[in-house]
């Protein structure tokens, strides 16, 4: 049972590592056009969230400076 859990966790780690490398633009050769489009959409969504968070922090900093 412990060996099975270890093997399962190891498989999950390997899959997550592969997905992370693909999000970095590595190891894309084996992906189909559809898989690449899905990855592109995920990256665009993530980038949108990052930009929103950055803009929010800028606004908070500006407001804080104006209060001072």
PyMOL commands that set and color helices and strands:
alter all, ss='L'
color gray80, all
select helices_A, chain A and resi 2-23+33-67
alter helices_A, ss='H'
color red, helices_A
deselect
rebuild
show_as cartoon
